[in-house]
């Protein structure tokens, strides 16, 4: 029984660390902060419009692409990451919900996941979503989209 308790505790801690990594890592949740970082770095903003706790394709994109070291290295070099989440069971502040709804309306988001690349001023540079093939395919297609600008 003790071994089971230790395993459950270890698994719980691992899941917590994974969840915290995205929330506290390079993914921002504030448009204002993303715009500031974009302006300072001259990198476009990659906005991930997601339903992180209910959207199957969003979860698949996160697992297959966004949570990989290859994507993390690409993103650090090329974009500012902004997650705009519409969860069903995760709590969000009223301010965050208001910001996310306004951005969804501004960019006319029709479904999830939708990835929108924008300038620091909010001008659309391209739009993307889930694409099979993992991080190398996804980042290659994202780069093509960004180079057209």
C-alpha positions in Angstrom: 0.0 0.0 0.0 2.9 2.4 0.8 4.4 1.8 -2.6 1.1 2.6 -4.3 0.9 5.9 -2.2 4.4 6.9 -3.2 3.7 6.1 -6.9 0.5 8.2 -6.8 2.3 11.0 -5.1 5.1 10.9 -7.7 2.7 10.8 -10.6 0.7 13.7 -9.1 3.9 15.8 -8.7 5.0 15.0 -12.3 1.6 16.1 -13.7 1.7 19.3 -11.6 5.1 20.1 -12.9 4.1 19.5 -16.5 1.0 21.7 -16.1 3.1 24.4 -14.4 5.8 24.3 -17.1 3.4 25.6 -19.8 1.7 28.1 -17.5 5.0 29.5 -16.1 7.2 28.8 -19.0 7.4 30.7 -22.3 3.6 30.7 -22.8 2.1 34.0 -21.7 -1.6 34.6 -21.0 -1.6 38.4 -21.2 -1.9 40.2 -24.6 -0.3 43.3 -23.2 2.8 41.4 -22.1 3.0 39.4 -25.3 2.8 42.7 -27.3 5.5 44.2 -25.2 7.8 41.2 -25.7 7.0 41.2 -29.4 7.9 44.8 -29.8 11.1 44.5 -27.8 12.3 41.3 -29.6 10.9 42.1 -33.1 9.3 38.6 -33.1 5.7 37.9 -34.1 3.2 36.6 -31.6 1.9 33.1 -31.9 -1.5 33.1 -30.4 -2.9 29.6 -29.5 -6.7 29.8 -29.3 -7.5 26.6 -27.4 -9.9 24.7 -25.3 -7.1 23.1 -23.3 -9.2 20.8 -21.1 -11.9 19.7 -23.5 -10.8 20.1 -27.2 -9.3 16.9 -28.5 -7.4 18.5 -31.4 -6.1 21.1 -29.0 -4.8 18.5 -26.7 -3.3 16.6 -29.6 -1.5 19.7 -30.9 -0.1 20.5 -27.5 1.1 16.9 -27.0 2.5 16.3 -30.5 4.0 19.7 -31.1 3.9 22.4 -28.4 5.2 20.2 -25.6 8.2 19.0 -27.5 11.8 20.2 -27.1 12.0 20.8 -30.8 9.1 23.2 -30.8 10.3 24.9 -27.6 13.7 25.6 -29.3 12.0 26.9 -32.5 9.6 29.1 -30.5 12.3 30.6 -28.4 14.1 31.7 -31.5 11.1 32.8 -33.7 8.0 33.8 -31.8 6.4 35.1 -28.6 3.9 32.5 -27.3 0.5 33.6 -26.1 -2.2 31.1 -25.0 -5.8 32.2 -25.2 -7.7 29.5 -23.4 -11.4 28.7 -23.2 -11.5 25.9 -20.7 -14.6 24.2 -19.4 -13.4 23.3 -15.9 -10.2 25.3 -15.3 -10.9 28.5 -13.3 -10.1 31.9 -14.9 -10.3 35.4 -13.7 -13.1 37.7 -15.0 -10.3 39.9 -16.5 -8.7 37.0 -18.4 -12.1 35.8 -19.7 -12.8 39.3 -20.9 -9.5 39.6 -22.7 -9.8 36.1 -24.3 -13.3 36.8 -25.5 -12.2 40.1 -27.0 -9.3 38.6 -28.8 -11.4 35.7 -30.1 -13.9 38.2 -31.5 -11.2 40.4 -33.0 -9.6 37.5 -34.8 -13.0 35.9 -35.7 -12.1 32.6 -34.2 -14.5 29.9 -35.4 -13.0 26.8 -33.9 -10.2 25.3 -31.9 -7.3 25.0 -32.1 -6.7 28.1 -34.2 -3.2 29.5 -34.3 -2.9 33.1 -35.3 0.4 34.8 -36.0 0.3 38.5 -35.4 2.6 41.5 -35.2 3.2 43.4 -31.9 0.4 45.8 -33.2 -2.0 42.9 -33.7 -1.9 42.7 -37.5 -2.5 39.2 -38.8 0.5 37.6 -40.4 -1.0 34.1 -40.9 -3.3 31.5 -39.4 -2.7 27.8 -38.8 -4.1 24.9 -36.7 -3.3 21.2 -36.1 -1.2 19.5 -38.7 -0.1 15.9 -38.5 3.6 15.1 -38.7 4.9 16.5 -35.4 7.0 19.5 -34.6 9.3 19.4 -37.6 6.3 19.5 -40.1 4.5 22.1 -38.0 7.4 24.5 -37.5 8.4 24.2 -41.2 4.9 25.2 -42.3 4.7 28.0 -39.7 8.1 29.4 -41.0 6.8 29.4 -44.6 3.7 31.3 -43.5 5.8 33.8 -41.6 8.3 34.3 -44.4 5.5 35.4 -46.8 5.1 38.5 -44.7 
